[in-house]
Amino acid sequence: MKGKWNPSRSISNMTLEERISQLFMLGFDGNKMEEGLKELLEELKPGGIIIFSRNVASDKQLRELLAEAHEFYFKLTGTPLLISIDQEGGLVARIRKNFAVFPGNMALGATYSTEKAYFVGKAIGEQLKWFRININLAPVIDIIVDKTNPSIGVRSFGDDPYLVSKLGRAMILGFKDSEIISVAKHFPGIGAASIDPHMDLPVLEFPLKVIRSREFLPFIEAIEAGVDAIMPSHVLVSEIDEDLPASLSKKMIEGTLRGELGFKGAILSDDLLMGAVSNRYSLEEASFLALTAGEDMVLICRDFEGQRSSIDFVVSAVKKGNLSKERVFESLQRVMNLKLRALHVKPMDNPKLEQFFVLEREVCKESLTLIKFEEKCLPIRGIPSKITIICPERIKKLVNAGFSSLTLGEKIASRGIKVKEIFFEEERADKVLKEAIEELSDSEMVIIFTREILRYPKEANLVRELIKFSNRKGIYLVAVSVGTPFDIEAFPEVKNYLAMYDYHEAMQETFVDVLFGRVKPEGKLPVSIQGLFQRGFGIIPEVWKNEG
């Protein structure tokens, strides 16, 4: 296809309806052409599609599906197809099998290594090329400010604008060298918000000079690094526009992102089905507002009829003069530039997975952070008679979602250790104490896994009660956060505490190796924990091995 496609000729041959369809990136259900994708491409002719886990049955299936989609679409429209995915690593990764997923950004932040961030970006990009995916909706360069933030958390590199900027830039350069198109998100930053935009509209209520000196910095760095595209967030920044969220605001898109920050690349909306937008506007209105504001592609992740009616609504708005043809043409040119750029993404025949898996384990080892420990407790010496593990159900559900093949308890048991796992839902956290105490009566150690516990007061109370009981009975207790490391604020009296930042297969294996002294923890906190530990803190013992 490369060398044969002329964007200007394609544009000149398009009808108004076809030009507007190019400004939409759409999701679909199913994992076969006949299960929705063919109809979507044939009838709506969007400029691009987005891939979710629901579209992935296996690596072979996805590769064949996307190869077929590329060929079908080019014959149909005469233009290349943009195929995007959220493959951030960690919590957000749509492809997990036969793929080096890598821990998320906060784990990378704990390495403090721009080199690692660069090579992770390059490795993710190289793997995506095998599937003929040409856009990665990454990196996330939000700064974590609100420690209970429900939508960013470990997806952020940390709480320091300069660290986030540095690592974000490195990852963008890695994507660039893999030839993958990268999309920095979520402008202007939602790490200081307390509401998840999937649910409702978050508001940034800070002076503009604070937002400029904090939230804007990583995006300024991304622009200087040549990032291909930026995704604004559904967040209200009242100092700039008190009426419309950033994603629908001309003041934010044209005035700030393009005007003040000087960004000339493509701007892609976040999903317009998210509650922050859908609670206030119809899908059709939101699509119109996003394009009017200056965004170049509208993202609608499902709902075929809603996607169709949104395209029709924008076509009607142009015909009525409510949206100018010039505004459409500006965005169409940027979309065509993305497609021209996508032609450089050459499909790989055999990605070198083994080298990527080695890098994945290196990142895990260099990020896992030891924050508090007793030498008599960690690393584990010899073979304990029994370990009891306490874990909320929401962590166990990550296994069911494909993050790993086993729970951490099962991983530990596979090393020949007797393990008892107790799982509980938050609503019965106060009732599980009795069961846990009974199991601890013949245990040498208890390990408690937590994840964003500051949002779960009953769970936090359970941990505190177990710490008291363990201290009275002389039982070693280790607390391990698999999300952000802020959890220790709920139980600062704990004597042994590690931060994993993630729960996927490679990080689980690394944690078990650290637990038994086979691997030394090397990470440093990428965030400050109020009143307890400063950013950059991490215990890296000179000697860390199982002498039993």
C-alpha positions as a printed NumPy array, in Angstrom:
array([[  0.   ,   0.   ,   0.   ],
       [  2.892,   2.341,   0.763],
       [  3.771,   4.578,  -2.185],
       [  0.422,   3.92 ,  -3.866],
       [ -1.836,   6.047,  -1.705],
       [ -2.358,   9.752,  -2.325],
       [ -4.231,  11.503,   0.53 ],
       [ -5.153,  14.553,  -1.57 ],
       [ -6.664,  12.374,  -4.278],
       [ -8.594,  10.41 ,  -1.656],
       [-10.026,  13.598,  -0.156],
       [-11.021,  14.988,  -3.559],
       [-12.937,  11.784,  -4.338],
       [-14.888,  11.792,  -1.052],
       [-18.462,  12.91 ,  -0.612],
       [-19.326,  15.15 ,   2.34 ],
       [-20.693,  12.113,   4.185],
       [-17.479,  10.167,   3.589],
       [-15.323,  13.082,   4.755],
       [-17.232,  13.336,   8.007],
       [-17.139,   9.564,   8.573],
       [-13.343,   9.813,   8.473],
       [-13.525,  11.93 ,  11.647],
       [-14.909,   9.036,  13.701],
       [-13.06 ,   6.233,  15.481],
       [-15.507,   3.495,  16.423],
       [-15.612,   0.359,  18.55 ],
       [-17.468,  -2.855,  17.816],
       [-18.555,  -6.074,  19.519],
       [-17.394,  -9.528,  18.489],
       [-14.083, -10.926,  17.294],
       [-14.903, -11.832,  13.69 ],
       [-15.601,  -9.701,  10.625],
       [-19.124, -11.102,  10.486],
       [-19.799, -10.189,  14.133],
       [-20.193,  -6.478,  13.598],
       [-16.923,  -5.218,  12.149],
       [-17.751,  -5.788,   8.484],
       [-21.1  ,  -4.016,   8.858],
       [-19.466,  -1.118,  10.707],
       [-16.774,  -0.646,   8.047],
       [-19.16 ,  -1.12 ,   5.127],
       [-21.998,   1.084,   6.324],
       [-20.285,   3.751,   8.447],
       [-16.806,   3.858,   6.836],
       [-15.12 ,   5.382,   9.929],
       [-11.592,   6.73 ,   9.735],
       [-10.528,   4.269,  12.395],
       [-11.554,   1.558,  14.828],
       [-10.598,   0.79 ,  18.422],
       [ -9.795,  -2.664,  19.796],
       [-10.949,  -3.875,  23.23 ],
       [-10.484,  -7.143,  25.108],
       [-13.91 ,  -8.226,  23.865],
       [-12.457,  -8.303,  20.342],
       [ -9.551, -10.576,  21.309],
       [ -9.992, -14.355,  21.415],
       [ -6.344, -15.201,  20.705],
       [ -3.275, -13.563,  19.215],
       [ -3.701, -15.497,  15.945],
       [ -7.398, -14.585,  15.709],
       [ -6.72 , -10.868,  16.28 ],
       [ -3.922, -10.735,  13.726],
       [ -6.058, -12.42 ,  11.08 ],
       [ -9.066, -10.215,  11.886],
       [ -7.102,  -6.983,  11.559],
       [ -5.307,  -8.097,   8.398],
       [ -8.718,  -8.817,   6.874],
       [-10.078,  -5.48 ,   8.121],
       [ -7.169,  -3.543,   6.593],
       [ -7.609,  -5.182,   3.188],
       [-11.403,  -4.906,   3.19 ],
       [-11.357,  -1.247,   4.222],
       [ -8.752,  -0.137,   1.685],
       [-10.661,  -1.784,  -1.162],
       [-13.851,  -0.141,   0.114],
       [-12.606,   3.412,   0.739],
       [ -9.242,   3.735,  -0.982],
       [ -7.659,   4.885,   2.306],
       [ -5.695,   3.074,   5.045],
       [ -7.525,   2.097,   8.224],
       [ -6.425,   3.519,  11.564],
       [ -6.54 ,   0.807,  14.25 ],
       [ -6.128,   1.954,  17.841],
       [ -5.875,   0.223,  21.206],
       [ -5.323,   1.08 ,  24.874],
       [ -2.158,  -0.932,  25.553],
       [ -0.768,   1.095,  28.437],
       [  0.575,  -1.844,  30.444],
       [ -0.512,  -2.813,  33.94 ],
       [ -4.216,  -2.374,  34.61 ],
       [ -5.052,  -1.233,  31.085],
       [ -3.897,  -3.72 ,  28.466],
       [ -6.339,  -5.204,  25.965],
       [ -3.948,  -7.93 ,  24.792],
       [ -2.506, -10.16 ,  27.519],
       [ -1.808, -13.625,  26.101],
       [  1.512, -14.18 ,  24.324],
       [  2.348, -10.523,  24.912],
       [  4.861,  -8.82 ,  27.199],
       [  2.308,  -6.651,  29.006],
       [  4.712,  -4.814,  31.369],
       [  3.648,  -3.358,  34.709],
       [  1.882,   0.005,  34.558],
       [  3.334,   3.499,  34.611],
       [  3.656,   3.822,  38.387],
       [  5.899,   0.765,  38.447],
       [  8.005,   2.401,  35.743],
       [  8.03 ,   5.532,  37.874],
       [  9.486,   3.464,  40.723],
       [ 12.461,   2.575,  38.501],
       [ 13.186,   6.283,  37.844],
       [ 14.664,   5.104,  34.54 ],
       [ 14.077,   6.952,  31.267],
       [ 15.946,   4.125,  29.56 ],
       [ 13.429,   1.569,  30.832],
       [ 10.496,   3.819,  29.85 ],
       [ 11.918,   4.18 ,  26.345],
       [ 12.473,   0.455,  25.844],
       [  9.063,  -0.439,  27.287],
       [  7.412,   1.96 ,  24.811],
       [  9.462,   0.499,  21.97 ],
       [  8.697,  -3.092,  23.017],
       [  4.94 ,  -2.469,  23.279],
       [  5.009,  -0.804,  19.878],
       [  6.974,  -3.618,  18.241],
       [  4.475,  -6.161,  19.543],
       [  1.457,  -4.116,  18.402],
       [  2.873,  -4.011,  14.873],
       [  2.571,  -7.804,  14.684],
       [ -1.206,  -7.341,  14.973],
       [ -1.203,  -4.527,  12.39 ],
       [ -2.31 ,  -2.051,  15.043],
       [ -0.942,   1.405,  14.22 ],
       [ -2.106,   3.629,  17.125],
       [ -1.524,   3.132,  20.84 ],
       [ -3.669,   5.356,  23.05 ],
       [ -0.741,   5.873,  25.41 ],
       [  1.135,   7.072,  27.355],
       [ -0.911,   8.297,  30.297],
       [  0.867,  11.452,  31.499],
       [ -1.555,  12.571,  34.199],
       [  0.114,  13.519,  37.498],
       [ -1.36 ,  11.728,  40.499],
       [ -2.42 ,  14.43 ,  42.975],
       [ -5.552,  12.982,  44.587],
       [ -4.425,   9.745,  46.261],
       [ -7.972,   8.335,  46.096],
       [ -8.333,   9.167,  42.394],
       [-10.549,   6.397,  40.977],
       [ -9.557,   6.587,  37.311],
       [ -5.784,   7.188,  37.18 ],
       [ -3.981,   5.715,  40.201],
       [ -1.181,   3.382,  39.079],
       [ -1.71 ,   4.467,  35.476],
       [  0.302,   7.586,  36.412],
       [  4.111,   7.659,  36.535],
       [  3.919,   9.49 ,  39.863],
       [  3.215,  12.79 ,  41.62 ],
       [  6.214,  14.798,  40.378],
       [  5.532,  16.797,  37.171],
       [  9.191,  16.543,  36.168],
       [  9.403,  12.767,  36.64 ],
       [  6.132,  12.274,  34.75 ],
       [  7.354,  14.581,  31.962],
       [ 10.697,  12.821,  31.682],
       [  9.304,   9.293,  31.609],
       [  6.399,  10.266,  29.343],
       [  8.813,  11.784,  26.84 ],
       [ 10.998,   8.663,  26.906],
       [  8.028,   6.373,  26.289],
       [  6.816,   8.545,  23.396],
       [ 10.266,   8.317,  21.808],
       [ 10.137,   4.544,  22.256],
       [  6.771,   4.379,  20.483],
       [  8.137,   6.636,  17.755],
       [ 11.159,   4.407,  17.145],
       [  8.848,   1.392,  16.908],
       [  6.908,   3.391,  14.256],
       [  3.686,   3.227,  16.3  ],
       [  1.543,   6.374,  16.554],
       [  1.288,   7.482,  20.193],
       [ -1.485,   9.468,  21.857],
       [ -0.652,  11.321,  25.084],
       [ -3.574,  11.512,  27.511],
       [ -5.634,  12.879,  29.32 ],
       [ -5.167,  16.606,  28.644],
       [ -5.063,  18.764,  30.712],
       [ -4.693,  15.996,  33.335],
       [ -7.184,  14.338,  35.672],
       [ -4.863,  13.037,  38.393],
       [ -6.125,  15.731,  40.771],
       [ -9.778,  14.773,  40.283],
       [-11.829,  12.802,  42.797],
       [-14.484,  11.64 ,  40.293],
       [-14.034,   9.041,  37.554],
       [-15.127,  10.535,  34.195],
       [-16.484,   7.119,  33.244],
       [-19.126,   7.817,  35.909],
       [-19.568,  11.591,  36.025],
       [-17.9  ,  14.912,  35.332],
       [-14.772,  15.675,  37.397],
       [-13.835,  19.285,  38.083],
       [-10.334,  20.735,  38.491],
       [-10.762,  23.555,  40.972],
       [ -7.228,  24.933,  41.115],
       [ -5.807,  28.323,  40.133],
       [ -4.793,  28.381,  36.48 ],
       [ -1.178,  29.117,  37.387],
       [ -1.085,  25.854,  39.382],
       [ -2.545,  23.877,  36.488],
       [ -0.078,  25.495,  34.074],
       [  2.927,  24.696,  36.279],
       [  1.799,  21.154,  37.158],
       [ -0.734,  19.462,  34.825],
       [  0.487,  21.164,  31.63 ],
       [  4.177,  20.277,  32.025],
       [  4.062,  16.651,  30.799],
       [  2.011,  17.717,  27.764],
       [  4.457,  20.495,  26.923],
       [  7.241,  17.882,  27.086],
       [  5.2  ,  15.457,  24.96 ],
       [  4.65 ,  18.12 ,  22.299],
       [  8.365,  18.913,  22.237],
       [  9.062,  15.188,  21.848],
       [  6.88 ,  15.14 ,  18.73 ],
       [  3.91 ,  13.175,  20.036],
       [  1.56 ,  12.363,  17.159],
       [ -1.73 ,  13.011,  18.926],
       [ -3.249,  14.127,  22.219],
       [ -6.466,  12.99 ,  23.897],
       [ -8.308,  15.586,  25.995],
       [-10.229,  14.442,  29.038],
       [-13.835,  14.883,  30.021],
       [-12.922,  17.232,  32.879],
       [-14.187,  20.705,  33.672],
       [-11.452,  23.305,  34.185],
       [-13.517,  26.227,  35.4  ],
       [-10.602,  28.689,  35.178],
       [-10.617,  28.161,  31.393],
       [-14.208,  27.164,  30.582],
       [-16.822,  27.043,  33.328],
       [-19.465,  25.49 ,  31.066],
       [-17.927,  22.734,  28.953],
       [-15.523,  19.869,  29.739],
       [-12.086,  20.088,  28.133],
       [-13.035,  17.511,  25.498],
       [-15.898,  19.678,  24.203],
       [-14.436,  23.118,  24.889],
       [-13.169,  25.34 ,  22.069],
       [-11.482,  27.489,  24.696],
       [ -9.496,  24.467,  25.864],
       [ -8.842,  22.836,  22.467],
       [ -8.262,  25.804,  20.208],
       [ -7.355,  28.389,  22.823],
       [ -5.12 ,  26.4  ,  25.173],
       [ -3.9  ,  23.192,  23.519],
       [ -3.386,  24.624,  20.046],
       [ -2.977,  28.312,  20.909],
       [ -1.075,  28.483,  24.193],
       [  0.782,  25.157,  23.942],
       [  1.229,  25.272,  20.174],
       [  0.181,  21.686,  19.418],
       [ -0.229,  21.062,  15.686],
       [ -0.905,  17.32 ,  15.655],
       [ -4.15 ,  15.374,  15.789],
       [ -6.567,  15.623,  18.713],
       [ -8.665,  12.548,  19.501],
       [-11.612,  12.628,  21.876],
       [-12.014,  10.214,  24.752],
       [-15.037,   7.906,  24.548],
       [-18.192,  10.01 ,  24.317],
       [-20.203,   7.265,  26.005],
       [-18.488,   8.005,  29.322],
       [-20.766,   9.322,  32.051],
       [-19.062,  12.712,  32.24 ],
       [-20.479,  13.437,  28.779],
       [-23.423,  11.059,  28.339],
       [-25.073,  12.284,  31.569],
       [-25.284,  15.749,  30.012],
       [-25.438,  15.42 ,  26.247],
       [-26.801,  13.032,  23.669],
       [-24.204,  11.138,  21.65 ],
       [-25.116,  13.216,  18.614],
       [-24.746,  16.534,  20.46 ],
       [-21.45 ,  15.463,  22.016],
       [-20.021,  14.472,  18.611],
       [-20.997,  17.835,  17.167],
       [-19.557,  19.736,  20.144],
       [-16.272,  17.788,  20.044],
       [-15.702,  18.612,  16.37 ],
       [-16.854,  22.212,  16.839],
       [-14.353,  22.561,  19.693],
       [-11.523,  21.561,  17.367],
       [-11.05 ,  17.851,  17.966],
       [-10.151,  15.857,  14.868],
       [-11.551,  12.416,  15.637],
       [-14.543,  11.452,  17.744],
       [-14.249,   8.207,  19.727],
       [-17.424,   6.157,  20.291],
       [-16.547,   2.744,  21.666],
       [-19.794,   0.859,  20.963],
       [-23.5  ,   1.269,  20.056],
       [-23.766,   0.888,  16.271],
       [-27.027,   2.83 ,  15.956],
       [-25.684,   5.625,  18.141],
       [-22.532,   5.757,  16.019],
       [-24.601,   5.947,  12.83 ],
       [-26.902,   8.678,  14.155],
       [-23.917,  10.718,  15.387],
       [-22.342,  10.719,  11.937],
       [-25.694,  11.643,  10.387],
       [-26.145,  14.457,  12.919],
       [-22.776,  16.   ,  12.06 ],
       [-23.496,  15.698,   8.324],
       [-26.781,  17.528,   8.9  ],
       [-25.032,  20.202,  10.985],
       [-22.602,  20.895,   8.135],
       [-25.393,  21.078,   5.567],
       [-27.255,  23.549,   7.804],
       [-24.131,  25.669,   8.263],
       [-23.812,  24.955,  12.005],
       [-20.406,  23.367,  11.438],
       [-18.261,  24.81 ,   8.688],
       [-16.811,  22.743,   5.853],
       [-13.493,  24.452,   6.584],
       [-13.53 ,  23.059,  10.142],
       [-14.245,  19.583,   8.741],
       [-11.46 ,  19.934,   6.173],
       [ -8.898,  20.948,   8.83 ],
       [ -9.604,  17.801,  10.818],
       [ -9.765,  15.635,   7.705],
       [ -6.275,  16.75 ,   6.732],
       [ -4.949,  15.825,  10.168],
       [ -6.654,  12.418,   9.989],
       [ -5.09 ,  11.869,   6.551],
       [ -1.703,  12.848,   7.991],
       [ -2.184,  10.171,  10.667],
       [ -3.026,   7.666,   7.948],
       [  0.07 ,   8.665,   5.997],
       [  2.08 ,   8.19 ,   9.168],
       [  0.383,   4.801,   9.713],
       [  1.75 ,   3.553,   6.397],
       [  5.182,   3.505,   8.041],
       [  3.952,   0.938,  10.565],
       [  5.238,  -2.206,   8.873],
       [  3.718,  -5.458,  10.176],
       [  6.252,  -7.676,  11.951],
       [  6.396, -11.354,  11.068],
       [  7.927, -12.665,  14.279],
       [  8.221, -10.32 ,  17.254],
       [ 11.112, -11.273,  19.507],
       [  8.948, -12.002,  22.518],
       [ 11.672, -13.57 ,  24.622],
       [ 13.692, -10.349,  24.789],
       [ 10.537,  -8.447,  25.705],
       [  9.754, -10.895,  28.512],
       [ 13.298, -10.403,  29.862],
       [ 12.758,  -6.624,  29.844],
       [  9.393,  -7.102,  31.558],
       [ 11.022,  -9.027,  34.42 ],
       [ 13.763,  -6.406,  34.717],
       [ 11.19 ,  -3.636,  35.096],
       [  9.331,  -5.652,  37.746],
       [ 12.52 ,  -6.253,  39.728],
       [ 13.629,  -2.629,  39.533],
       [ 10.213,  -1.296,  40.543],
       [  9.046,  -3.5  ,  43.434],
       [  9.575,  -1.293,  46.485],
       [ 10.43 ,  -2.36 ,  50.029],
       [  9.156,   0.35 ,  52.369],
       [  9.27 ,  -1.251,  55.842],
       [ 10.633,  -4.596,  57.036],
       [ 11.866,  -6.624,  59.986],
       [ 15.031,  -8.606,  59.283],
       [ 13.627, -11.609,  61.157],
       [ 10.585, -11.592,  58.879],
       [ 11.85 , -10.773,  55.403],
       [ 13.008, -12.37 ,  53.294],
       [ 11.383, -15.644,  54.363],
       [ 13.956, -18.098,  55.619],
       [ 13.455, -21.804,  55.265],
       [  9.994, -23.209,  54.61 ],
       [  7.193, -21.808,  56.813],
       [  4.743, -24.352,  58.205],
       [  1.83 , -22.262,  56.93 ],
       [  1.139, -18.838,  55.417],
       [ -2.333, -17.286,  55.631],
       [ -3.219, -14.809,  52.922],
       [ -5.987, -12.217,  53.318],
       [ -7.146, -10.635,  50.079],
       [-10.187,  -8.64 ,  48.922],
       [-12.29 , -10.236,  46.198],
       [-11.661,  -7.316,  43.846],
       [ -8.003,  -8.374,  43.65 ],
       [ -8.929, -12.   ,  43.018],
       [-11.18 , -10.824,  40.186],
       [ -8.072,  -9.614,  38.359],
       [ -7.178, -13.283,  37.877],
       [-10.576, -13.956,  36.339],
       [-10.023, -10.957,  34.073],
       [ -6.86 , -12.545,  32.696],
       [ -4.218, -10.503,  34.529],
       [ -2.567, -13.729,  35.684],
       [ -3.132, -17.463,  35.644],
       [ -3.1  , -17.884,  39.43 ],
       [ -3.724, -15.922,  42.605],
       [ -0.639, -14.901,  44.543],
       [ -1.506, -17.487,  47.168],
       [ -1.475, -20.173,  44.498],
       [  1.862, -18.843,  43.216],
       [  3.345, -19.141,  46.71 ],
       [  1.802, -22.602,  47.205],
       [  3.406, -23.744,  43.947],
       [  6.772, -23.319,  45.727],
       [  5.813, -26.107,  48.134],
       [  4.396, -23.9  ,  50.914],
       [  1.151, -24.653,  52.773],
       [ -1.106, -21.665,  52.074],
       [ -4.6  , -20.721,  53.2  ],
       [ -6.269, -17.919,  51.242],
       [ -9.203, -15.925,  52.605],
       [-11.087, -13.714,  50.156],
       [-13.771, -11.245,  51.165],
       [-16.055,  -8.577,  49.763],
       [-15.761,  -5.075,  51.21 ],
       [-19.233,  -5.191,  52.767],
       [-18.252,  -8.157,  54.952],
       [-14.726,  -7.03 ,  55.786],
       [-15.773,  -6.471,  59.399],
       [-17.117, -10.039,  59.599],
       [-14.09 , -11.864,  58.209],
       [-11.907, -11.032,  61.229],
       [-13.01 , -14.098,  63.221],
       [-12.262, -16.471,  60.33 ],
       [ -8.883, -14.868,  59.781],
       [ -7.907, -15.128,  63.461],
       [ -8.799, -18.826,  63.476],
       [ -6.505, -19.439,  60.516],
       [ -3.695, -17.429,  62.098],
       [ -3.612, -19.705,  65.158],
       [ -1.304, -22.17 ,  63.362],
       [  0.311, -19.806,  60.832],
       [  3.887, -18.542,  60.918],
       [  3.034, -15.594,  58.706],
       [  0.079, -13.627,  57.372],
       [  0.264, -11.669,  54.121],
       [ -2.415,  -9.061,  53.472],
       [ -2.857,  -7.763,  49.939],
       [ -4.498,  -4.359,  49.554],
       [ -5.513,  -2.201,  46.632],
       [ -6.567,   1.452,  46.981],
       [ -7.635,   0.76 ,  50.567],
       [ -8.194,   4.451,  51.366],
       [-11.484,   4.117,  49.504],
       [-12.524,   1.085,  51.595],
       [-12.803,   1.97 ,  55.332],
       [-14.081,  -1.447,  56.488],
       [-11.152,  -3.157,  54.815],
       [ -8.719,  -0.695,  56.389],
       [-10.164,  -1.459,  59.816],
       [ -9.753,  -5.202,  59.193],
       [ -6.073,  -4.702,  58.396],
       [ -5.532,  -2.673,  61.571],
       [ -7.214,  -5.341,  63.709],
       [ -5.105,  -8.087,  62.145],
       [ -1.953,  -6.074,  62.787],
       [ -2.905,  -5.763,  66.479],
       [ -3.65 ,  -9.483,  66.762],
       [ -0.451, -10.508,  64.976],
       [  1.665,  -8.251,  67.162],
       [  0.11 ,  -9.727,  70.327],
       [  0.654, -13.31 ,  69.158],
       [  4.105, -12.776,  67.67 ],
       [  3.007, -13.7  ,  64.149],
       [  4.843, -12.025,  61.293],
       [  2.539,  -9.87 ,  59.167],
       [  3.398,  -8.458,  55.755],
       [  1.166,  -5.925,  53.983],
       [  1.511,  -5.614,  50.209],
       [ -0.201,  -3.007,  48.052],
       [ -0.92 ,  -4.087,  44.5  ],
       [ -2.144,  -0.604,  43.544],
       [ -0.768,   2.772,  44.609],
       [  1.468,   2.701,  47.715],
       [ -0.71 ,   5.223,  49.57 ],
       [ -2.445,   2.297,  51.316],
       [  0.019,   2.419,  54.223],
       [ -1.59 ,   5.682,  55.347],
       [ -4.488,   3.519,  56.597],
       [ -2.183,   1.322,  58.732],
       [  1.127,   3.155,  59.374],
       [  1.875,   0.874,  62.348],
       [  2.554,  -2.108,  60.062],
       [  6.116,  -3.439,  60.393],
       [  6.522,  -4.976,  56.934],
       [  5.262,  -3.255,  53.808],
       [  5.96 ,  -3.649,  50.107],
       [  4.557,  -1.882,  47.051],
       [  3.974,  -4.008,  43.931],
       [  2.006,  -1.44 ,  41.875],
       [  0.557,  -4.243,  39.749],
       [ -0.851,  -7.784,  39.776],
       [  0.024,  -9.227,  36.389],
       [  1.92 , -12.483,  35.897],
       [  5.491, -11.159,  35.748],
       [  5.033,  -8.927,  38.805],
       [  3.54 , -11.818,  40.773],
       [  6.556, -13.984,  39.96 ],
       [  8.9  , -11.171,  40.956],
       [  7.088, -10.63 ,  44.258],
       [  7.365, -14.314,  45.179],
       [ 11.078, -14.233,  44.321],
       [ 11.532, -11.156,  46.523],
       [  9.53 , -12.76 ,  49.334],
       [ 11.843, -15.779,  49.392],
       [ 15.072, -13.846,  48.922],
       [ 15.827, -14.912,  45.368],
       [ 15.547, -11.355,  44.008],
       [ 16.404,  -8.102,  45.758],
       [ 13.764,  -5.3  ,  45.704],
       [ 15.19 ,  -2.24 ,  43.933],
       [ 12.307,   0.228,  43.549],
       [ 11.871,   3.705,  45.021],
       [  8.58 ,   5.447,  45.737],
       [  7.46 ,   7.597,  42.76 ],
       [  5.081,   9.436,  45.115],
       [  5.308,  10.983,  48.554],
       [  3.232,   9.397,  51.313],
       [  2.039,  12.19 ,  53.563],
       [  3.754,  12.3  ,  56.935],
       [  5.497,   8.965,  56.367],
       [  7.808,   8.701,  53.358],
       [  9.204,  11.07 ,  50.772],
       [  9.232,  10.439,  47.061],
       [ 12.399,   8.492,  46.206],
       [ 12.354,   6.448,  49.409],
       [ 12.941,   2.731,  49.15 ],
       [ 14.937,   0.207,  51.158],
       [ 17.464,  -1.638,  49.007],
       [ 19.203,  -4.079,  51.386],
       [ 22.846,  -4.97 ,  50.826],
       [ 22.039,  -8.595,  51.56 ],
       [ 18.689, -10.123,  50.652],
       [ 18.609, -13.875,  50.448],
       [ 17.018, -16.944,  51.941],
       [ 19.595, -18.566,  54.153],
       [ 17.29 , -21.387,  55.245]])
